């Protein structure tokens, strides 16, 4: 068995207050779409997995802890807005700043 560096933890394993996801503002969504060069659309689970690199089971676990964007309902499958997923990814990578607690 390989020895793992105890200091390294992927972002989804850190359980602290800063990890709670806050809904993206319209300005954040527009900026994320501009950076990615896309237009906004609804995406399904498969596309979300490919974009984020997070498996369905890990996403479900993170969703229970309110660390990721929630899907919107009205369809048989879970769907997310592309802009919301991009904002999530850009926040985690540090490209977009984390929102203040007072904004929502």
Secondary structure as the mmCIF struct_conf table of DSSP 4:
data_model
#
loop_
_struct_conf.conf_type_id
_struct_conf.id
_struct_conf.beg_label_comp_id
_struct_conf.beg_label_asym_id
_struct_conf.beg_label_seq_id
_struct_conf.end_label_comp_id
_struct_conf.end_label_asym_id
_struct_conf.end_label_seq_id
TURN_TY1_P TURN_TY1_P1 UNK A 6 UNK A 7
HELX_RH_3T_P HELX_RH_3T_P1 UNK A 11 UNK A 13
BEND BEND1 UNK A 16 UNK A 16
HELX_RH_3T_P HELX_RH_3T_P2 UNK A 17 UNK A 19
BEND BEND2 UNK A 20 UNK A 20
HELX_LH_PP_P HELX_LH_PP_P1 UNK A 23 UNK A 25
HELX_RH_AL_P HELX_RH_AL_P1 UNK A 26 UNK A 36
TURN_TY1_P TURN_TY1_P2 UNK A 37 UNK A 37
STRN STRN1 UNK A 42 UNK A 44
HELX_RH_AL_P HELX_RH_AL_P2 UNK A 45 UNK A 52
HELX_RH_AL_P HELX_RH_AL_P3 UNK A 56 UNK A 64
TURN_TY1_P TURN_TY1_P3 UNK A 65 UNK A 66
BEND BEND3 UNK A 68 UNK A 68
HELX_LH_PP_P HELX_LH_PP_P2 UNK A 69 UNK A 71
STRN STRN2 UNK A 72 UNK A 72
BEND BEND4 UNK A 74 UNK A 77
STRN STRN3 UNK A 79 UNK A 81
HELX_RH_AL_P HELX_RH_AL_P4 UNK A 82 UNK A 93
TURN_TY1_P TURN_TY1_P4 UNK A 94 UNK A 94
BEND BEND5 UNK A 95 UNK A 96
HELX_LH_PP_P HELX_LH_PP_P3 UNK A 97 UNK A 100
TURN_TY1_P TURN_TY1_P5 UNK A 101 UNK A 102
#
